[in-house]
């Protein structure tokens, strides 16, 4: 399933060469999610995701990543996919595409179009992501304080 027609000198973790399409797709995935994915994940599912969805669809002109993210948030909210919403919310906050307040507004707006139960799932996903991010920030601050204290001892 992997596009091997345009091989580049880009190398996977094992030193194997990957296609230009794969490199472009993985680069866009890393941008969209703020992750550092390896380019050589085995399997057709990853190949289709990286080589088509991210290399071809997410890179099309006309919409920004933020625009695509908002469309995706609406679609997954309408489907009740609150676990996927958590991933999208966290990535959008990490990339500073949307604020917590904008997500709250999105949930209120979507209540009127997809229904309260489904939009409540988005709001609950936002609440969970906010709590996780605050907990991680506190842990990071504590670690920094502990490190500073150790350095002065």
Residue frames as qw, qx, qy, qz and C-alpha x, y, z in Angstrom:
[[0.000, 0.884, 0.468, 0.000, 0.00, 0.00, 0.00],
 [0.348, -0.720, 0.087, 0.594, 2.97, 2.31, 0.50],
 [0.533, 0.846, -0.007, -0.031, 3.84, 4.64, -2.39],
 [0.700, -0.403, 0.352, 0.472, 7.33, 3.65, -3.51],
 [0.620, 0.648, 0.303, 0.323, 7.26, 5.39, -6.88],
 [0.182, 0.865, -0.150, 0.444, 8.96, 8.55, -5.63],
 [0.814, -0.383, -0.243, 0.363, 11.63, 7.28, -3.29],
 [0.043, 0.932, -0.212, 0.291, 13.73, 9.88, -1.56],
 [0.500, 0.335, -0.643, 0.474, 16.82, 9.74, 0.55],
 [0.511, -0.505, 0.277, -0.638, 14.63, 10.16, 3.61],
 [0.421, 0.136, -0.887, 0.131, 15.31, 7.28, 5.94],
 [0.726, -0.531, -0.280, -0.337, 13.13, 5.47, 8.43],
 [0.556, -0.721, 0.369, -0.188, 14.31, 4.56, 11.92],
 [0.890, -0.150, 0.400, 0.161, 15.87, 1.35, 10.59],
 [0.258, -0.486, 0.517, 0.655, 17.72, 3.18, 7.81],
 [0.427, 0.403, 0.752, 0.299, 15.29, 2.08, 5.09],
 [0.009, -0.001, 0.258, 0.966, 14.28, 4.61, 2.47],
 [0.252, 0.564, 0.695, -0.369, 10.76, 5.99, 2.53],
 [0.330, 0.585, 0.532, 0.516, 8.72, 7.61, -0.21],
 [0.079, 0.188, -0.021, 0.979, 8.38, 11.34, -0.63],
 [0.504, -0.473, -0.409, -0.595, 4.65, 10.88, -0.05],
 [0.721, -0.437, -0.500, 0.196, 5.26, 9.09, 3.27],
 [0.446, -0.078, -0.257, 0.854, 7.71, 11.77, 4.39],
 [0.151, -0.308, -0.159, -0.926, 5.20, 14.53, 3.51],
 [0.628, -0.476, -0.483, -0.380, 2.36, 12.68, 5.26],
 [0.690, -0.368, -0.465, 0.415, 4.29, 11.99, 8.45],
 [0.270, 0.073, -0.136, 0.950, 5.53, 15.59, 8.53],
 [0.354, -0.402, -0.245, -0.808, 1.92, 16.83, 8.30],
 [0.720, -0.455, -0.521, -0.061, 0.80, 14.35, 10.99],
 [0.571, -0.195, -0.382, 0.700, 3.55, 15.62, 13.28],
 [0.016, 0.206, 0.024, 0.978, 2.46, 19.21, 12.60],
 [0.517, -0.437, -0.412, -0.610, -1.23, 18.48, 13.15],
 [0.790, -0.480, -0.377, -0.056, -0.80, 16.50, 16.36],
 [0.177, -0.849, 0.408, -0.285, 2.45, 17.86, 17.77],
 [0.910, -0.273, 0.310, 0.035, 3.88, 14.34, 17.93],
 [0.115, 0.658, -0.688, -0.285, 7.06, 12.89, 16.56],
 [0.929, 0.121, 0.277, -0.213, 5.96, 9.79, 14.70],
 [0.428, -0.327, 0.710, 0.453, 8.41, 7.46, 13.02],
 [0.470, 0.460, -0.329, -0.678, 8.03, 7.33, 9.24],
 [0.377, 0.248, -0.862, -0.231, 8.28, 3.57, 9.06],
 [0.560, -0.051, 0.613, -0.556, 5.30, 2.32, 11.06],
 [0.021, -0.022, 0.935, 0.352, 4.32, -1.03, 9.53],
 [0.260, 0.455, 0.815, -0.248, 0.88, -1.86, 8.20],
 [0.162, 0.457, 0.593, 0.642, -1.57, -0.71, 5.57],
 [0.204, -0.854, -0.475, 0.056, -3.69, 1.34, 8.00],
 [0.367, -0.698, 0.069, 0.610, -0.79, 3.64, 8.82],
 [0.374, 0.008, 0.558, 0.741, 0.21, 3.73, 5.15],
 [0.057, 0.667, 0.612, 0.421, -3.24, 4.92, 4.07],
 [0.310, -0.869, -0.299, 0.244, -3.38, 7.40, 6.94],
 [0.399, -0.597, 0.227, 0.657, 0.04, 8.92, 6.26],
 [0.336, -0.028, 0.627, 0.702, 0.24, 8.55, 2.49],
 [0.020, 0.553, 0.649, 0.521, -3.30, 9.59, 1.61],
 [0.286, -0.840, -0.460, 0.038, -5.09, 11.37, 4.45],
 [0.394, -0.789, 0.005, 0.471, -2.18, 13.49, 5.66],
 [0.423, -0.207, 0.468, 0.747, 0.04, 13.73, 2.55],
 [0.113, 0.333, 0.647, 0.677, -2.84, 14.43, 0.15],
 [0.220, -0.744, -0.585, -0.236, -5.92, 15.63, 2.04],
 [0.442, -0.778, -0.230, 0.383, -4.54, 17.64, 4.98],
 [0.418, -0.348, 0.263, 0.797, -2.06, 19.38, 2.65],
 [0.294, 0.614, 0.580, 0.447, -4.59, 20.53, 0.05],
 [0.120, 0.096, -0.056, 0.987, -4.81, 24.30, -0.44],
 [0.323, -0.487, -0.458, -0.670, -7.83, 26.31, 0.61],
 [0.680, -0.673, -0.182, -0.226, -8.20, 25.42, 4.29],
 [0.019, 0.667, -0.626, 0.404, -5.82, 25.92, 7.17],
 [0.372, -0.005, -0.893, 0.252, -5.06, 23.21, 9.71],
 [0.171, 0.128, 0.549, -0.808, -7.29, 25.15, 12.12],
 [0.598, 0.166, -0.181, -0.763, -10.15, 25.14, 9.59],
 [0.626, 0.094, -0.751, -0.188, -9.79, 21.40, 9.04],
 [0.184, -0.009, -0.827, 0.532, -9.60, 20.83, 12.79],
 [0.387, 0.123, 0.321, -0.856, -12.87, 22.73, 13.34],
 [0.697, 0.150, -0.415, -0.565, -14.59, 20.68, 10.64],
 [0.520, 0.095, -0.840, 0.119, -13.22, 17.50, 12.21],
 [0.061, 0.015, 0.682, -0.728, -14.39, 18.56, 15.67],
 [0.588, 0.128, 0.045, -0.797, -17.91, 19.10, 14.30],
 [0.708, 0.167, -0.598, -0.337, -17.91, 15.72, 12.55],
 [0.418, 0.054, -0.853, 0.308, -16.60, 13.72, 15.51],
 [0.247, 0.024, 0.514, -0.821, -18.97, 15.52, 17.87],
 [0.683, 0.131, -0.164, -0.700, -21.90, 14.59, 15.63],
 [0.731, 0.130, -0.661, -0.113, -20.72, 10.97, 15.76],
 [0.756, -0.616, 0.038, -0.217, -20.29, 10.95, 19.54],
 [0.849, 0.205, -0.285, 0.394, -16.55, 10.28, 19.32],
 [0.340, -0.927, 0.091, -0.129, -15.50, 11.96, 22.55],
 [0.805, -0.372, 0.266, 0.378, -12.27, 9.91, 22.82],
 [0.594, 0.389, 0.297, 0.638, -11.17, 11.20, 19.41],
 [0.041, -0.929, -0.155, -0.333, -12.30, 14.68, 20.46],
 [0.627, -0.737, 0.118, 0.224, -9.81, 14.56, 23.35],
 [0.715, -0.027, 0.336, 0.612, -6.97, 13.95, 20.90],
 [0.317, 0.650, 0.342, 0.600, -8.11, 16.80, 18.65],
 [0.306, -0.934, -0.126, -0.135, -8.69, 19.21, 21.54],
 [0.694, -0.577, 0.182, 0.391, -5.30, 18.51, 23.05],
 [0.624, 0.169, 0.367, 0.669, -3.55, 18.92, 19.68],
 [0.136, 0.800, 0.310, 0.495, -5.39, 22.18, 18.91],
 [0.446, -0.895, -0.009, 0.021, -4.52, 23.60, 22.33],
 [0.749, -0.332, 0.269, 0.506, -0.91, 22.45, 21.99],
 [0.493, 0.302, 0.410, 0.705, -0.64, 24.08, 18.54],
 [0.027, -0.454, -0.246, 0.856, -2.45, 27.21, 19.81],
 [0.017, -0.260, -0.680, -0.686, -5.05, 26.93, 17.03],
 [0.457, -0.621, -0.417, -0.481, -7.96, 27.26, 19.43],
 [0.085, -0.384, 0.586, -0.709, -8.37, 28.29, 23.06],
 [0.029, -0.231, -0.920, 0.315, -10.29, 26.53, 25.80],
 [0.294, 0.455, 0.339, -0.769, -12.93, 29.28, 25.57],
 [0.428, 0.349, -0.483, -0.679, -13.29, 28.72, 21.82],
 [0.258, -0.022, -0.961, -0.093, -13.85, 25.02, 22.43],
 [0.119, 0.360, 0.721, -0.580, -16.51, 25.87, 25.02],
 [0.396, 0.461, -0.030, -0.793, -18.22, 28.07, 22.42],
 [0.352, 0.217, -0.789, -0.454, -17.96, 25.28, 19.86],
 [0.080, -0.190, -0.958, 0.200, -19.72, 22.90, 22.27],
 [0.252, 0.474, 0.451, -0.713, -22.49, 25.44, 22.91],
 [0.389, 0.433, -0.365, -0.727, -22.87, 26.07, 19.17],
 [0.290, 0.132, -0.905, -0.282, -22.91, 22.37, 18.31],
 [0.211, 0.221, 0.813, -0.496, -25.61, 21.67, 20.91],
 [0.469, 0.499, 0.187, -0.704, -28.05, 23.40, 18.59],
 [0.543, 0.494, -0.488, -0.473, -27.05, 21.39, 15.53],
 [0.470, 0.191, -0.861, -0.029, -26.09, 17.92, 16.75],
 [0.709, -0.524, -0.401, -0.251, -28.06, 17.86, 20.01],
 [0.387, -0.787, 0.340, -0.338, -27.24, 18.33, 23.66],
 [0.918, -0.307, 0.247, 0.040, -26.12, 14.76, 24.42],
 [0.831, 0.348, 0.064, 0.429, -23.54, 14.71, 21.62],
 [0.216, 0.782, -0.169, 0.559, -22.23, 18.22, 22.26],
 [0.640, -0.703, 0.224, -0.215, -22.07, 17.41, 25.97],
 [0.951, -0.035, 0.108, 0.287, -19.61, 14.69, 24.97],
 [0.523, 0.595, -0.072, 0.606, -17.41, 17.37, 23.39],
 [0.259, -0.812, 0.180, -0.491, -17.72, 19.57, 26.47],
 [0.862, -0.474, 0.177, -0.039, -16.85, 16.64, 28.74],
 [0.857, 0.240, 0.013, 0.457, -13.84, 15.83, 26.53],
 [0.214, 0.750, -0.140, 0.610, -12.72, 19.44, 26.91],
 [0.580, -0.726, 0.187, -0.319, -13.12, 19.27, 30.70],
 [0.953, -0.205, 0.129, 0.182, -11.02, 16.08, 30.80],
 [0.684, 0.460, -0.025, 0.566, -8.30, 17.55, 28.57],
 [0.072, -0.826, 0.157, -0.536, -8.17, 20.75, 30.63],
 [0.760, -0.603, 0.197, -0.145, -7.79, 18.73, 33.83],
 [0.933, 0.033, 0.100, 0.344, -5.05, 16.55, 32.32],
 [0.480, 0.638, -0.058, 0.599, -3.16, 19.59, 30.99],
 [0.306, -0.819, 0.192, -0.445, -3.36, 21.38, 34.33],
 [0.894, -0.411, 0.175, 0.029, -2.18, 18.26, 36.16],
 [0.834, 0.265, 0.053, 0.481, 0.75, 17.91, 33.74],
 [0.193, 0.783, -0.110, 0.581, 1.63, 21.62, 34.17],
 [0.580, -0.739, 0.208, -0.272, 1.60, 21.27, 37.96],
 [0.948, -0.173, 0.153, 0.220, 3.83, 18.18, 37.76],
 [0.646, 0.518, -0.004, 0.561, 6.24, 20.03, 35.46],
 [0.114, -0.836, 0.163, -0.512, 6.34, 23.01, 37.84],
 [0.788, -0.572, 0.200, -0.103, 6.95, 20.72, 40.81],
 [0.916, 0.093, 0.092, 0.380, 9.74, 18.90, 38.97],
 [0.395, 0.689, -0.079, 0.603, 11.35, 22.23, 38.06],
 [0.395, -0.799, 0.197, -0.409, 11.07, 23.44, 41.67],
 [0.917, -0.354, 0.172, 0.068, 12.50, 20.15, 42.97],
 [0.799, 0.345, 0.029, 0.493, 15.36, 20.38, 40.48],
 [0.122, 0.794, -0.142, 0.579, 16.10, 23.98, 41.47],
 [0.649, -0.691, 0.196, -0.250, 16.04, 23.00, 45.13],
 [0.954, -0.100, 0.121, 0.254, 18.42, 20.09, 44.48],
 [0.596, 0.580, -0.045, 0.553, 20.77, 22.41, 42.58],
 [0.117, -0.803, 0.216, -0.543, 20.98, 24.78, 45.55],
 [0.841, -0.518, 0.105, -0.117, 21.55, 22.02, 48.11]]
